[in-house]
Amino acid sequence: MTEPTPTRSWVASANGHRDFPLQNLPLGVFSINGSAPRIGVAMGDCILDLQAARDAFDGEALRAVDATAGGQLNAFFELGRGPRVALRERLLALLAQGSALQAREAEVLHRAADCQMHLPAKINDYTDFYVGIEHAQNVGKLFRPDNPLLPNYKYVPIGYHGRASTIRPSGTEVRRPKGQTLPAGGSEPIFGPCARLDYELELGIWIGQGNAMGDSIAIGDAAEHIAGFCLLNDWSARDIQAWEYQPLGPFLSKSFITSVSPWVVTAEALAPFRQAQPARPEGDPQPLPYLLDQRDQAAGAFNIELEVLLTTASMREQNLPAQRLTLSNTQYMYWTVAQMVAHHSVNGCQLQAGDLFGSGTLSGPQPGQFGSLLEITEGGKKPIELASGEVRKFLEDGDEIILRGRCSRDGFASIGFGECRGTVVAAR
């Protein structure tokens, strides 16, 4: 459901809110003063407690609310699109200006500043893709200047299975990892803290209904299996990765932590910001038939502006604002989200409600659009200077990375994802 005309809410802070106006209605898991986690809906600077407002729902919307009673979104994701849409439509009515629910504001609404956010779901599996073609080319040029993209890239959505146990919500500290690295010019590795710690700007994708083991999800049906989206930072230890990744790919260089924003922005909220998948350059191969659907090509991509900011301990001491490092967009995805789902399941792999995908780093083609320090500094060869006078090749202890995402379109209310934050702390 889309709302071409912005609608005002009785939750005053939601009207004109940068991220969470009435037209967004993202879901998340929150608690207050150590209470049991519960499901809420972000509205401006507040959170609507779904269980506290349960008696205001009926039918499929009530079924959706009841699926959130356990304090995680897995059961809600499993319900699929119908109950999710019913819940959204009822929330739009209940939270619109003039609704009877306003009389119960003190009972159903909490200040977000008083709440602690948690992971939205129990994540059984996490897969990180590599669909940002500009990032793939930029990184490839650092190691293979004459052949930045390997032959399979334009035929198959590349990905690897990540570590679900170390996915954490925004605000969790990022402990500098330790591991083996090979010093420049050395022939044997050493062990110690990572010296080339980096961030990766990604879109997170939450899986809704899954599939039975042995079955595959057809490309034309794949969008129905996507519950929502978030921001994702797949922190990377570049020096550890350089030593370990051949021949099997990332291992300890990625598994120490992955940060996600806590709010799940639903597929319905993003409907006004869908767009056609960018046409492939002349000479690029067409996707194989199991990855090609005309509806997906016509409206399976998104226009989501993505931003990375950095603040250091020194900047915070000087009350300097966070410095923007990157302004990119999801339009630089070479493969759609539906193609990722179809490919992941084509061999019979079972996807489950609450599984999480990462898009891979989403860089643009121009300086200022690169989604990692590896690209920005060309592997540390070109340090960046900060407003504080400090320089950075890679992240230092005390640095905080902030990811933001926002959608805008004429005639529609802008919506956002909130923030995904993480501050680097010293290795133990």
HELIX and SHEET records of a PDB file:
HELIX    1   1 ALA A   12  ALA A   14  5                                   3    
HELIX    2   2 ARG A   54  ALA A   56  5                                   3    
HELIX    3   3 GLY A   59  ASP A   66  1                                   8    
HELIX    4   4 ASN A   74  LEU A   79  1                                   6    
HELIX    5   5 ARG A   81  LEU A   95  1                                  15    
HELIX    6   6 ALA A  100  ARG A  104  5                                   5    
HELIX    7   7 GLU A  105  VAL A  108  1                                   4    
HELIX    8   8 ALA A  112  ASP A  114  5                                   3    
HELIX    9   9 ILE A  133  PHE A  143  1                                  11    
HELIX   10  10 ALA A  164  THR A  166  5                                   3    
HELIX   11  11 ALA A  222  HIS A  225  5                                   4    
HELIX   12  12 ARG A  238  GLU A  244  1                                   7    
HELIX   13  13 ALA A  271  PHE A  273  5                                   3    
HELIX   14  14 PRO A  289  LEU A  291  5                                   3    
HELIX   15  15 GLN A  294  ALA A  299  1                                   6    
HELIX   16  16 ALA A  313  GLU A  317  1                                   5    
HELIX   17  17 THR A  330  TYR A  332  5                                   3    
HELIX   18  18 VAL A  337  SER A  345  1                                   9    
HELIX   19  19 LEU A  373  ILE A  376  1                                   4    
SHEET    1   A 5 LEU A 109  ARG A 111  0                                        
SHEET    2   A 5 CYS A  46  ASP A  49 -1                                        
SHEET    3   A 5 ARG A  38  MET A  43 -1                                        
SHEET    4   A 5 LEU A  27  SER A  31 -1                                        
SHEET    5   A 5 GLN A 116  HIS A 118 -1                                        
SHEET    1   B 7 GLY A 159  HIS A 161  0                                        
SHEET    2   B 7 TYR A 126  PHE A 129 -1                                        
SHEET    3   B 7 LEU A 356  GLY A 358  1                                        
SHEET    4   B 7 LEU A 201  ILE A 207 -1                                        
SHEET    5   B 7 ILE A 226  ASN A 233 -1                                        
SHEET    6   B 7 THR A 258  VAL A 260 -1                                        
SHEET    7   B 7 ILE A 167  PRO A 169  1                                        
SHEET    1   C 6 GLY A 159  HIS A 161  0                                        
SHEET    2   C 6 TYR A 126  PHE A 129 -1                                        
SHEET    3   C 6 LEU A 356  GLY A 358  1                                        
SHEET    4   C 6 LEU A 201  ILE A 207 -1                                        
SHEET    5   C 6 ILE A 226  ASN A 233 -1                                        
SHEET    6   C 6 VAL A 265  THR A 266 -1                                        
SHEET    1   D 5 VAL A 174  ARG A 175  0                                        
SHEET    2   D 5 PHE A 412  VAL A 425  1                                        
SHEET    3   D 5 GLU A 400  ARG A 409 -1                                        
SHEET    4   D 5 GLU A 305  THR A 311 -1                                        
SHEET    5   D 5 GLN A 323  ASN A 329 -1                                        
SHEET    1   E 2 LYS A 178  THR A 181  0                                        
SHEET    2   E 2 ILE A 190  PRO A 193 -1                                        
SHEET    1   F 2 LEU A 197  ASP A 198  0                                        
SHEET    2   F 2 SER A 236  ALA A 237 -1                                        
SHEET    1   G 2 ARG A 274  GLN A 275  0                                        
SHEET    2   G 2 ALA A 301  PHE A 302 -1                                        
SHEET    1   H 2 ILE A 384  GLU A 385  0                                        
SHEET    2   H 2 VAL A 391  ARG A 392 -1                                        
END                                                                             
